[in-house]
Amino acid sequence: MTLPELIFLVFVLLVALSIVWSTLQTGISPMMSSGKALQAMLASIDESDNRPENGHLIDLGSGWGTLVIAVARKHPHQQVIGYELSWFPWLVSMIRKYSLGLDNLTLYRKDFRNAELGDASILFCYLFPGGMHALHEKLKRELLNEIIIVSNAFALPSCEPTKVIQLNDIFQTPIYVYYWRPKC
Ligand SMILES: C[S@@+](CC[C@H](N)C(=O)[O-])C[C@H]1O[C@@H](n2cnc3c(N)ncnc32)[C@H](O)[C@@H]1O
């Protein structure tokens, strides 16, 4: 094996280990939303006519940037934010952001549980039951305004969704839409 090959192999191993580590840390891998989920979530964001025009659109766990980049391209005049803990997917999403020249997109390598969400008009996510529970607790504690939440596959505990879209895929994946109020 040549030295460049060895360096490449070590790099690939480090990336794989870091993804395994962050999956264990967060509870979910950086799996991308499917094409159908992406289209349904973009449509739900578009349909949310009564959101404040200057509110931020925030992806809680932006992974490789699949969803957050699609939102930023579709809404070039709104501030779009992504929070992601896993460094390699975050790095890839940063490269994609700069190569597409998306000035309205900010990507933080940060835990969304420690993020300020008060300026959000729409939150979107593809998490897991534990992540949805953590989000619900955070919203109840900190959020005083009404917002829209669009969640791929997982529901907010004890909140009635405004709409559930069932995707035409093998899992019949639900997309949950909430008009979240502080009392929920
Ligand atoms: C299933 S992926 C979804 C990626 C992207 N939103 C999409 O739909 O294509 C979930 C991502 O959330 C990230 N994540 C989970 N908990 C997080 C937290 N507390 N703070 C920031 N990112 C988190 C994971 O690292 C993972 O990349």
The ligand as an SDF file (V2000), in Angstrom:
LIG
                    3D

 27 29  0  0  0  0  0  0  0  0999 V2000
  -31.9860   11.7280   10.1260 C   0  0  0  0  0  0  0  0  0  0  0  0
  -30.8210   13.0550   10.0060 S   0  0  0  0  0  0  0  0  0  0  0  0
  -31.7390   14.2790    9.1160 C   0  0  0  0  0  0  0  0  0  0  0  0
  -30.8780   15.1680    8.2410 C   0  0  0  0  0  0  0  0  0  0  0  0
  -31.6330   16.2400    7.4720 C   0  0  0  0  0  0  0  0  0  0  0  0
  -32.4220   17.0700    8.3510 N   0  0  0  0  0  0  0  0  0  0  0  0
  -32.5180   15.6430    6.4150 C   0  0  0  0  0  0  0  0  0  0  0  0
  -33.7360   15.6290    6.6120 O   0  0  0  0  0  0  0  0  0  0  0  0
  -31.9910   15.1830    5.3700 O   0  0  0  0  0  0  0  0  0  0  0  0
  -30.8470   13.6870   11.6830 C   0  0  0  0  0  0  0  0  0  0  0  0
  -29.6460   14.5400   12.0190 C   0  0  0  0  0  0  0  0  0  0  0  0
  -29.8900   15.1890   13.2530 O   0  0  0  0  0  0  0  0  0  0  0  0
  -28.6470   15.3230   13.9260 C   0  0  0  0  0  0  0  0  0  0  0  0
  -28.9530   15.5670   15.3490 N   0  0  0  0  0  0  0  0  0  0  0  0
  -29.5930   14.7350   16.2110 C   0  0  0  0  0  0  0  0  0  0  0  0
  -29.7110   15.3100   17.4270 N   0  0  0  0  0  0  0  0  0  0  0  0
  -29.1290   16.5380   17.3200 C   0  0  0  0  0  0  0  0  0  0  0  0
  -28.9400   17.6230   18.2300 C   0  0  0  0  0  0  0  0  0  0  0  0
  -29.3720   17.5380   19.5080 N   0  0  0  0  0  0  0  0  0  0  0  0
  -28.3350   18.7430   17.7850 N   0  0  0  0  0  0  0  0  0  0  0  0
  -27.9060   18.8460   16.4860 C   0  0  0  0  0  0  0  0  0  0  0  0
  -28.0450   17.8480   15.5790 N   0  0  0  0  0  0  0  0  0  0  0  0
  -28.6510   16.7030   15.9890 C   0  0  0  0  0  0  0  0  0  0  0  0
  -27.9420   14.0040   13.6610 C   0  0  0  0  0  0  0  0  0  0  0  0
  -26.5360   14.1280   13.8080 O   0  0  0  0  0  0  0  0  0  0  0  0
  -28.3550   13.7370   12.2020 C   0  0  0  0  0  0  0  0  0  0  0  0
  -27.4000   14.2280   11.2950 O   0  0  0  0  0  0  0  0  0  0  0  0
  1  2  1  0
  2  3  1  0
  2 10  1  0
  3  4  1  0
  4  5  1  0
  5  6  1  0
  5  7  1  0
  7  8  2  0
  7  9  1  0
 10 11  1  0
 11 12  1  0
 11 26  1  0
 12 13  1  0
 13 14  1  0
 13 24  1  0
 14 15  1  0
 14 23  1  0
 15 16  2  0
 16 17  1  0
 17 18  1  0
 17 23  2  0
 18 19  1  0
 18 20  2  0
 20 21  1  0
 21 22  2  0
 22 23  1  0
 24 25  1  0
 24 26  1  0
 26 27  1  0
M  CHG  2   2   1   9  -1
M  END
$$$$
